[in-house]
Amino acid sequence: MHGQPNIYMLFMAKSSDILKESGEMVFSMSRSFASGAYFKKFREYLLEHSSLDHIHIFNTRREHY
């Protein structure tokens, strides 16, 4: 990765590194997080080192306050 580091990306990458074999990571973040070419290597890294079981996308933030 080049340029300005993203703290969420670094936190998720480190969390996947220290996760136990049957562990679980749960994160809440914006929809646009890790989209675009800048995060391509991060997405590849995360999918190589973990698996996704569930993604939930809220329709709007207003309904959940």
LINZI-V814421 format. One record per pair of residues at least 12 apart in sequence whose C-alpha atoms are under 8 Angstrom apart, sorted by the first residue. I is the first residue (numbers start at 1). GAP is how many residues later the second one is. If there is no record, write none. Layout:
BEGIN
I	GAP
I	GAP
END
This chain:
BEGIN
1	37
1	40
9	25
9	33
13	29
13	32
13	33
16	30
16	33
16	34
17	32
31	26
END
